[in-house]
Amino acid sequence: MQPPAMANDHGHGSEKIARRLSGNQPAGHLKDVIYRGVDGAVTTFAIIARVEGAGLPHGIIVALGLANIIADGFSMAANNYAGTHAKAHHPDGKTPYRSAPGR
């Protein structure tokens, strides 16, 4: 049995879709935190497993693992900034159409 919040979140009827799109749900960051944490752990584990499988020294494993964590954090911060910036400048979710130069 699904918790009530999940049952409302995953319905595909027109009323449930309209309710989700109306924005009357409480904002939360827990889903983002969990997603990013799992994503970071999986990618870091994948890099460490590859380096270990190649038989490289443990110092290289640690260095590549730390480099991956730093790069992952930078990537997430840059994407969060870009998303926040876009949402602030286009709150309706639409961007103005611009034709290519010279057209």
C-alpha positions as CSV (number, residue, x, y, z in Angstrom):
1,M,0.0,0.0,0.0
2,Q,1.3,3.4,-1.0
3,P,1.4,6.3,1.5
4,P,-1.3,8.9,0.8
5,A,1.2,11.5,-0.5
6,M,2.6,9.1,-3.1
7,A,-0.9,8.0,-4.2
8,N,-1.7,11.6,-4.9
9,D,1.6,12.3,-6.5
10,H,1.5,9.5,-9.0
11,G,-2.0,9.6,-10.4
12,H,-2.5,9.9,-14.1
13,G,-6.1,11.1,-14.3
14,S,-6.8,14.6,-15.6
15,E,-7.8,15.9,-12.1
16,K,-4.7,14.6,-10.4
17,I,-2.5,16.0,-13.2
18,A,-4.2,19.4,-12.9
19,R,-3.8,19.3,-9.1
20,R,0.0,18.6,-9.4
21,L,0.4,21.4,-12.0
22,S,-1.6,23.9,-10.0
23,G,1.4,24.2,-7.6
24,N,-0.7,23.9,-4.5
25,Q,1.6,21.4,-3.0
26,P,4.1,22.2,-0.2
27,A,7.6,22.8,-1.6
28,G,10.3,20.6,-0.3
29,H,13.8,19.7,-1.0
30,L,14.0,16.2,0.5
31,K,13.5,14.5,-2.8
32,D,16.3,16.6,-4.4
33,V,18.6,15.8,-1.4
34,I,18.0,12.1,-1.7
35,Y,18.3,12.0,-5.5
36,R,21.6,13.9,-5.4
37,G,23.0,11.9,-2.5
38,V,22.2,8.6,-4.3
39,D,23.6,9.9,-7.6
40,G,26.8,11.1,-6.0
41,A,27.3,7.8,-4.1
42,V,26.7,5.6,-7.2
43,T,29.0,7.6,-9.5
44,T,31.7,7.7,-6.9
45,F,31.4,4.0,-6.3
46,A,31.6,3.3,-10.0
47,I,34.8,5.2,-10.4
48,I,36.4,3.6,-7.3
49,A,35.3,0.1,-8.6
50,R,36.8,0.7,-12.0
51,V,40.1,1.9,-10.6
52,E,40.3,-1.0,-8.1
53,G,39.5,-3.4,-10.9
54,A,42.4,-2.0,-12.9
55,G,44.7,-2.8,-10.0
56,L,45.9,0.8,-9.5
57,P,47.4,1.9,-6.1
58,H,45.0,2.9,-3.3
59,G,46.3,6.5,-3.4
60,I,45.0,6.9,-6.9
61,I,41.6,5.4,-5.9
62,V,41.4,8.0,-3.1
63,A,42.5,10.8,-5.3
64,L,40.0,10.0,-8.1
65,G,37.2,9.4,-5.6
66,L,37.8,12.9,-4.0
67,A,38.1,14.5,-7.5
68,N,34.8,12.9,-8.4
69,I,33.1,14.2,-5.3
70,I,34.4,17.7,-5.9
71,A,33.4,17.7,-9.6
72,D,30.0,16.3,-8.7
73,G,29.4,19.0,-6.1
74,F,30.5,21.7,-8.6
75,S,28.2,20.3,-11.3
76,M,25.2,20.2,-8.9
77,A,25.9,23.7,-7.7
78,A,26.2,25.1,-11.3
79,N,23.0,23.3,-12.3
80,N,21.1,24.6,-9.2
81,Y,22.3,28.1,-10.0
82,A,21.2,27.9,-13.6
83,G,17.8,26.4,-12.6
84,T,17.2,29.1,-10.0
85,H,18.3,31.8,-12.3
86,A,15.9,30.6,-15.1
87,K,13.0,30.3,-12.7
88,A,13.6,33.8,-11.3
89,H,13.7,35.3,-14.8
90,H,10.9,33.2,-16.3
91,P,8.5,32.4,-13.4
92,D,5.8,31.2,-15.8
93,G,8.2,28.5,-17.2
94,K,8.2,30.0,-20.7
95,T,11.2,31.4,-22.4
96,P,10.9,34.0,-25.2
97,Y,11.6,32.6,-28.6
98,R,14.6,34.1,-30.3
99,S,15.4,33.3,-33.9
100,A,18.9,32.5,-34.9
101,P,21.1,35.5,-35.9
102,G,20.8,36.3,-39.6
103,R,17.3,34.8,-40.0
